[in-house]
Amino acid sequence: MPVRIKTGPQIDRMRVPCRKLGQIFDALGEMIRPGVSTFEIDAEGERLIREAGGVPNFLHYEGYPASICVSVNEEVVHGIPRKDRILKEGDIVSLDAGMVIGGWHSDAARTYPVGNVSEADAALIAAAEESFFAGLAYARAGHTLYEISAAIGGWAKAHGYGVVRDLTGHGIGRALHEDPVIPNYAQKTKGVLLVPGMTLAIEPMLTAGGEEVAWLDDGWTVVTRDGAKASHYENTVLITEDDPEILTLPGNAAARGGEAAE
């Protein structure tokens, strides 16, 4: 299907759930500490989403049973919150969430340290974010989609991290998942030309080991096959006439991508 281009008024409406989602992530980040259950994180996330006037778009999506994906250590994405899954000192935890307001969706993810973590784990958390911004430099009108993919994967490889290939980013707007699919590694083709009005959920998923993943018996939780820890960072991004706009960062009007390398 063709990539859906949003008009100015549509983008203004989409900014609302995106901005509020960014603020909710700030609040959830404050509660990440040893002794907190993944169930508590999910409950607070759903409360904040509904308090903000939204609906959690992950809840019951294709059967997913929670509002916030809470993935710990070797869990890459889609971890199901549980009362008996208690965060411990030295864990890392990835939160992935979205909300819909007025028919427009948002989607973002962050990875947090739980208490004091190792230098290697802190670097892994930072790496997913840094690879996102490496890709964001190419999220500009006139570039092509897979330049973003190649930049993310190239940055990760150059810094010694594995890139999960079985999971991708995606378009977003009236639906949580729209075209195009956005891999996090180089492709053999250039992909679609980026034009103003495209809204993309760009989400690198990196590991401290290999790229292979597996699905647990719950049908949702994705883990690294080698047990290495994983980090996830995602934002909803708008392609503009100028710099890309990160819609899911608080104060997003000033959150712009840098120039792409020539």
Secondary structure as UniProt FT lines:
FT   HELIX           8..30
FT   TURN            34..35
FT   HELIX           38..51
FT   TURN            52..53
FT   STRAND          55..56
FT   TURN            57..60
FT   HELIX           61..63
FT   STRAND          69..72
FT   TURN            73..74
FT   STRAND          75..77
FT   TURN            83..84
FT   TURN            89..90
FT   STRAND          92..101
FT   TURN            102..103
FT   STRAND          104..113
FT   HELIX           119..136
FT   TURN            137..138
FT   TURN            141..142
FT   HELIX           145..158
FT   TURN            159..160
FT   STRAND          162..163
FT   STRAND          169..171
FT   STRAND          178..182
FT   TURN            196..197
FT   STRAND          199..202
FT   STRAND          205..207
FT   STRAND          213..215
FT   TURN            217..218
FT   STRAND          222..224
FT   TURN            225..226
FT   STRAND          230..232
FT   STRAND          234..238
FT   STRAND          245..246
FT   TURN            247..248
FT   TURN            250..251
FT   HELIX           252..254
//
